Amino acid sequence: MNPDDGFRRIGIVGLGLIGGSAAFAARRVFPDAVIVGVDRDGDVAIAARQLGAVHEAGISLDSLAGADLVLLAAPVTANIAALERLSGLLDPGAVVTDVGSTKRAMLDGARRMLPGAPFVGGHPLAGAARGGLEASRPDLFERRPWVLTPEAQTPRPAVARVATFVSRLGAVPIEIDPGVHDHVLAFTSHLPQLTASALMHVVGEAVEDSGLRLAGRGLADTTRVAASPVSIWRDICATNADEILPALDALIETLRQVRDDLAEGHPPDRVFHSAGRWRRKLDG
Amino acid sequence: MNPDDGFRRIGIVGLGLIGGSAAFAARRVFPDAVIVGVDRDGDVAIAARQLGAVHEAGISLDSLAGADLVLLAAPVTANIAALERLSGLLDPGAVVTDVGSTKRAMLDGARRMLPGAPFVGGHPLAGAARGGLEASRPDLFERRPWVLTPEAQTPRPAVARVATFVSRLGAVPIEIDPGVHDHVLAFTSHLPQLTASALMHVVGEAVEDSGLRLAGRGLADTTRVAASPVSIWRDICATNADEILPALDALIETLRQVRDDLAEGHPPDRVFHSAGRWRRKLDG
């Protein structure tokens, strides 16, 4: 298996924003490969073929037979469930990767259910305000980090092959330990999602429709991700709760300090200044 | 005092994003008026004149003598401090308004310190990712709500005059009780700010620079307002703490429920679904 080998048959499971964008990008950069899409929703599979994201599409994993690379882009628990079926389908030398937002549970699943094929965990750090196939675009990964989480026993040629694949999609592959990934993402992604959802719930219930009409750009930005698909976030909560809980505790503790400052007549200066500093770093 | 009278001399105190944008818009829609800008930062005053936002600019409120309308666009406590000086300066018939994010403290100040001139509280619900004079633009208020908070004793001709002024700037005037304003904004604006600041502080301290490099659009959106000027938010906290505290308590309580759900192995479905529903309403 040479990482620079061409890809002849690329399977993509789950044709939402990430899977659909990977399909569009792969069609463009691997013009000789057959792109096969699978989605449990037959209408989405049909739409993916009609939109030209994939050459073949269906609802069954069976169509992935003969693929030399399979990208699992469904929610994490669906990706894990797909592994068992894949293990009987794939040729030796095929490599399997995923795009899930948590990595340890997926790697556990691959060790148990896909002993025959090399599995390389992955997570493209790319997104958009709207999800779904209809929001897909081939440049979604352009210059975005695409985390790969190989373990000590992961064959290096398989890692190199996936790194080649994601580089060709325009992304920048970065290798990170799976546990470090799940810890960091608990703060940089999962905590912001839960916070935005909690905030939107509290604000909506308190002021209702008439009050929301007085909302400005601040609330809209701060809660944008609260419209994200629930299925993805159920899975993230289920597979990373041990890392998310301490992150939630830290936020609750900070909000309590802010509350105490205000109750004592002080602005929460320490938090304002620290937040401003980190926010400017985030912008680079 | 006729609300349709032209404005001959318009004073604007505080030449940040809101004051600067009001100056640019006023120059355009009141071509016969002299626009006078005051900022405690002399460099900002000079820049405002050089950029063409105002005809005259300085650091002293004295230049507002003869104005028929004064718009206070500094942070709330600076606006309150300006009232006393204004009371000795303005001609009978001049009307004073403000753009502060909290209204009850400002109205208390006007009752105490500006007995001679009619004061109409105001709050344009317009903003931008960046603050400051350099981010100002004449179309900032275009079709945005501009809340006015008259009290029972506020002269109706003064309210009509301010409503005319903000309509000409492109905004949509909406009258709301000052207490209702401060309650609703505690949820729709002040709580999101404190939440974004607390979140950014917690995330930055936990993952530091190396982890922030793995952050995607979700964290960036959710924390955008954490880069807002601290001076404005200190004043908002100081003048609306009694409304912000119950809002913070509600958020902390919801985050605790989310935490308990996760600790028991459940996704926080109720919050996810409620948040998604309210978020879609926010988008209209």
Interface residues (C-beta under 8 A of the other chain):
Chain A: L125 A126 G127 A128 A129 R144 P145 V147 I174 I176 H181 V184 L185 F187 T188 S189 L191 P192 Q193 L194 T195 A196 S197 A198 L199 M200 H201 V202 V203 G204 E205 A206 V207 D209 G211 L212 R213 L214 A215 G216 R217 G218 L219 A220 D221 T222 T223 R224 V225 A226 A227 S228 V230 W233 R234 C237 A238 A241 I244 L245 A247 L248 D249 A250 L251 I252 T254 L255 R256 V258 R259 L262 A263 G265 P267 P268 D269 V271 F272 H273 S274 A275 G276 R277 W278 R279 R280 K281 L282 D283
Chain B: L125 A126 G127 A128 A129 R144 P145 V147 I174 I176 H181 V184 L185 F187 T188 S189 L191 P192 Q193 L194 T195 A196 S197 A198 L199 M200 H201 V202 V203 G204 E205 A206 V207 D209 G211 L212 R213 L214 A215 G216 R217 G218 L219 A220 D221 T222 T223 R224 V225 A226 A227 S228 V230 W233 R234 C237 A238 A241 I244 L245 A247 L248 D249 A250 L251 I252 T254 L255 R256 V258 R259 L262 A263 G265 P267 P268 D269 V271 F272 H273 S274 A275 G276 R277 W278 R279 R280 K281 L282 D283
